[in-house]
Amino acid sequence: MRLKKVHQGHGLGDRIMLGVMRLMAGHAPGVVRTLRYRKDFFGRPFSELTQQVMRGPSPWSVGERELFAAFVSRLNKCVF
């Protein structure tokens, strides 16, 4: 279930960006909508954490981490 506010509560700049994504890709992924809604509260901190996990020091290569993420996304039937 997606909250209506997350689906429709974006400012003008984000609405334009999401509209362009919809035109180019046919849809704007839910994860993008979530990250763009209340960016200072959730989007930026979560994006920074994701960047650290995916690109920071690790015994796994960047490729392995990307493969793990893609596999989990596929298991969850996530288009992202």
Buried (B, 14 or more C-beta within 10 A) or exposed (E): EEEEEBBEBBEEEBBEBBEEBEEEEEEBBBEBBBBBBBBEEBBEEBEEEEEEEBEEEEEEEEEEBEEEBEEEEEEEEEEE
